[in-house]
Amino acid sequence: MSRNPAQRTVVGQSSADSLASSFLTYLTRGNGQDVVRTHGHVPCWTPEGLRLCR
């Protein structure tokens, strides 16, 4: 199976219309933040989370 070089994905990045990208957006900007907190977790991008996630 050959791939078009223009369709390569850089490791660590997903295309904007991918399921992974949508899920990460949900977690970081959407209602996912509330879900994370409801289950007792602190998001890593908060001041408290930055200290815990190191």
N, C-alpha and C positions, 0 to 999 in steps of 0.2 A: 504494500500500500504506500503510495508516494504522497507526500504532503506538499502543498504549495508553500514555498518559503515565506510568503507574505502572511501566512496563517500561523506562524510559529508563536508560541507563548513563552514569554520569559519566565524562568522559574521564580515563583513567589508572586506572580501577577496573574490575574485571570482576566479574560475579556469582559468588557463592561456588561454584556448581555448574558453572561453565564450564570448558572445556578449558584456557583460558589460566590460570585460577586454579589448576587442578590442576597444571599444569606449573610455575608459579611456586612452589607449595608443595613440589613435588618438588625443585626447585633449592635452595630456601632451608632446608627442614627435613628433606628425605628423602635418599635415596641419591644424589641429584644432586650433592650437595656432594663426594662422593668422585669422581664422574665428572669434575667440573670440575677437581679437583686432579690426577687421574690424567693429564689432558691438559696439565698444566703451568700451569694458570691459577690465579690467586688470587681467591677470591670477594671482591667489593667490600665485604661486610659484616664482614670480618675486620679486625683492627687494621692489618695490612700492606696489605690491599686498600683500606682507606679512604684511605691515603696515595697509592696508585697510581691509584685511580679518580677522583681529583679533576680 
